[in-house]
Amino acid sequence: MNIAYQGKTKTGKEIIVRYLEMADLEKMLDFINDLSDEKTFVRYQGEHETVDSEKKYLEGRLEAIKSGETVHLLVFCDGKLVGASDVHMMDKTEKHIGMLGISVSKNFRGEGIGKILMNLIEEEAKKKLSNLKMITLGVYFTNTIARDCTKKWGLQSMEYYQTESAGTVSSRTRF
Ligand SMILES: CC(C)(COP(=O)(O)OP(=O)(O)OC[C@H]1O[C@@H](n2cnc3c(N)ncnc32)[C@H](O)[C@@H]1OP(=O)(O)O)[C@@H](O)C(=O)NCCC(=O)NCCS
């Protein structure tokens, strides 16, 4: 098992952060479906993945990690998957840009897990993604917590823009 971090949250919960594995399929399925049911600030708004669709996603992710196009970390607390973050390289004229995703389970937010994950995923991305020049993070305009986080987490040179249709804002950082 490739552990990227082991430590405690602000309230003293033991967490482990590591790369995803094929054996994480069921936990990843529960995680994304719970997040979707919550209808929080993510693309999923109640839709459910299935074992088959999640298996395809996971296989694709493992391939992309092998070929250096993706870094993807999971956070576990007492064996439960409670957080995930990834940076996935885009293509064509955007092949220098990595798209970042991050989410923490509802009952584990505000304990510093997001901050830990963000630092780890950025380090991993810089190490493993050879074309990476910029990380992009899409944040819904009304997601004030995530917008605060991007500032606190030290994203520099942010460009905010709002798209009419989705009402989203993206922040970008160069390093
Ligand atoms: C955004 C998210 C990943 C942050 O993860 P987290 O583990 O809660 O983050 P942290 O505990 O490290 O908190 C980081 C900062 O967030 C802010 N924050 C966290 N919870 C907050 C709350 N309930 N109210 C206000 N601010 C809050 C604080 O500014 C905090 O900074 P601090 O440590 O100086 O107090 C998490 O809230 C989440 O998954 N939300 C739902 C999905 C989502 O919004 N994903 C992000 C898409 S861009």
The ligand as a Gaussian input file, in Angstrom:
#p B3LYP/6-31G(d) Opt

LIG

0 1
 C      -14.526000      22.196000      -0.104000
 C      -14.127000      20.989000       0.749000
 C      -13.335000      20.002000      -0.101000
 C      -13.233000      21.494000       1.892000
 O      -12.795000      20.376000       2.634000
 P      -12.655000      20.448000       4.223000
 O      -12.011000      19.205000       4.673000
 O      -13.975000      20.793000       4.824000
 O      -11.648000      21.676000       4.351000
 P      -10.784000      22.100000       5.617000
 O      -11.360000      21.504000       6.870000
 O       -9.366000      21.824000       5.309000
 O      -11.073000      23.639000       5.691000
 C      -10.399000      24.551000       4.872000
 C      -11.070000      25.923000       4.983000
 O      -12.421000      25.784000       4.550000
 C      -13.243000      26.710000       5.240000
 N      -14.320000      25.981000       5.882000
 C      -14.398000      24.642000       6.082000
 N      -15.571000      24.336000       6.621000
 C      -16.247000      25.493000       6.779000
 C      -17.536000      25.844000       7.282000
 N      -18.374000      24.903000       7.739000
 N      -17.901000      27.139000       7.254000
 C      -17.077000      28.078000       6.777000
 N      -15.836000      27.820000       6.307000
 C      -15.455000      26.549000       6.306000
 C      -12.385000      27.409000       6.221000
 O      -11.955000      28.579000       5.573000
 C      -11.197000      26.487000       6.389000
 O      -10.083000      27.184000       6.735000
 P       -9.489000      27.081000       8.245000
 O       -8.846000      25.718000       8.333000
 O       -8.488000      28.180000       8.292000
 O      -10.623000      27.237000       9.195000
 C      -15.379000      20.328000       1.391000
 O      -16.116000      21.298000       2.060000
 C      -16.288000      19.620000       0.393000
 O      -16.029000      18.502000      -0.020000
 N      -17.384000      20.277000       0.019000
 C      -18.380000      19.673000      -0.855000
 C      -17.869000      19.474000      -2.268000
 C      -17.123000      20.671000      -2.768000
 O      -17.518000      21.824000      -2.542000
 N      -16.008000      20.399000      -3.443000
 C      -15.141000      21.436000      -3.924000
 C      -15.432000      21.747000      -5.331000
 S      -14.296000      22.985000      -5.831000

